[in-house]
Amino acid sequence: MNKKKMLSAVLGRLERRYGRNLHTELKHRTASDLFTAVLLSPQCTDKQVNAATRGLFKKYKTFSDYANADPIELEKDLGGLNYYRTKAKHLRRSARMLVEIFDGKVPRTLAEMMVLPGVGRKVGNVVLNEMYGINEGIVVDTHCARVAHRLGLSPSGAPHAVECSLMRIAATKKRGEISNLFIALGRDVCHARTPACAECPLSDLCPSSLLNKGA
Ligand code: SF4
């Protein structure tokens, strides 16, 4: 089976299992909430970010609030998230640029997103997908990278290589869905250490299935 057909078969099965309307588990109500939560998410679980943003979003409601925040107070308000000092600095600087350059609105292209401090491809892709349904790229986190590599859809498990491999075979309108479905499978059964292949809906398709190896 070629990779395009494989991807299509995989997505069909994953849609049946997890549905077609998956979104980020980062809690947010406004554009500034979403941007902030995603910016804070690297090296943290969604649960940790949601715990930290519960109070944060009550206190800081706009990009101007973050831009004008007291640096030390904002560090404390990040609730001890990993790399909270660096994240607080990025958040203040990004918020200032959003206010001064982008008129207080999150831009709609990855190139513009990536001029903001702390915003790399992953953060930019998540925000664009969730906020505008724009999929210039594909969000590749550790779950998505692992699943794509194990399924043989990418020769490498490195995030950028996985994104390039998936972009070559995926229709633009499917890019957001691929990421969300692969992340769901990674969390559910395709665990990093020992995948639960016996419970996986892709076990007969997957070249890495432990079942196919008689394990
Ligand atoms: S069959 Fe196993 S290795 Fe392959 S995707 Fe499913 S859980 Fe992961």
Residues whose N, C-alpha, C, O or C-beta is under 5 A from the ligand:
A	BS01	SF4	R150 V189 C190 P195 A196 C197 C200 L202 S203 C206 S208 S209 L210
